[in-house]
Amino acid sequence: KNTKRISQQPINWNSGGGLSYIYAKYQLKNYSNMKLRVIISAALLARAAAVQKVCARQSRYNPSFFPRRHHVIAAFGNPKYYSNNFIRADKDGAELKVPKFDVFFDELQKVSPLVKQAIHEENPGGIAAIDDAADVYKWKNMERHPNRLISQVDKIDNFQNHGVPLIRVRSSLRGPSKQRGIYFSELISTTDLRHKWDATNNIVETIYNAADLDDIKRFQGDKYGEPVMFGVGYVKTKQSVVSPREQMTLCGVQNFPSGASTVWGVELEEDQNHLFPKDQTKRMPRSTSHLFAMTMIPTGEDTFDVEYVLQLDVGGLPGWLLGPVVTETVKKMFRFAEKYCESGFEEGGELAKRLAAFPDDEEESSLRTDEPIDEACVLDENRALLMPP
């Protein structure tokens, strides 16, 4: 009945206005009607893909053609997070741009209470110790289920005027403490694990690593833990309701004396495009991780809390649609992570096998000395830095 009444309004259906109008009305009149919301969202995505295909065809035959509604091209990496300093990469004589650690981690602490705990507290309390009233920014709570795997979901619409929401997801898990920061980051950074929960991922790989992590220590100082990984990663998605996308992100993993770990990432600036993989010569539309952090805080011998913060821009998708998509993708990662982490306690379990490749506890503790770290004994040759979904 509502759709019949709404359809009587003068709407330009060819422009997609009708779909948006119905969606808006139903969102207000009947927010619980999830089925219709999913159908309309799928229709909007399909239309966006069709429009993009037409634009690509027009551009091929008319180089001067540019979609009318896309005159402004947003920059990728935020220059406020980057310094003019570089360090040596591990190959090709390349150099990697160094972030302004103080600026970047200051922003992460404002949006992620667990990042703040990891940096400043000797015995962080995890999710239970968070006071949401102390948030620097005003968040909108989307879900709160203290006794479920996903205990809380929050968002800030149009964070820093990027047109897309900043999403924050919290969860509590059980898993071995050994090399937790590394094995948990591998859930989203190694091909085999990523493909088990993310059907849209095509390529995820490390392009470059830092040649010497001591170079990073000199720039970051002692405030932000021990850098155990630093480098540039590349991600490419498959064709779905939108065309394939690609990302090139500067990422790192920091370990802290409390046992906490933070995995962070931010999109590289366009002046670093020469770092794109040599075998990926065809440029795809660029997705952008404006801000990313995933922090693990130990809450017991084998338990830990995770806070996942991400602002992802997938060019062409409106923020109201992108928010639920990103949230659901992160939830899928946590659902897989729950079983994967538990397998670390099972004989012959997937994670148990992975952990067997790491040094035992005595050797692991020796890595915390001032002696240079032999990365080959910590990570196998197939390691890859985090690439946010």
Helices and strands as residue ranges (DSSP letters): H 2-7, G 13-15, H 17-29, H 34-61, G 79-81, E 82-88, E 95-99, H 101-111, H 113-120, G 126-129, G 132-134, E 140-144, E 150-156, G 159-161, E 166-174, H 180-189, H 191-194, E 201-209, H 213-220, E 226-237, E 246-255, E 261-267, G 270-275, E 287-298, E 303-314, H 319-342, G 343-345, H 350-355, H 361-366, G 375-377
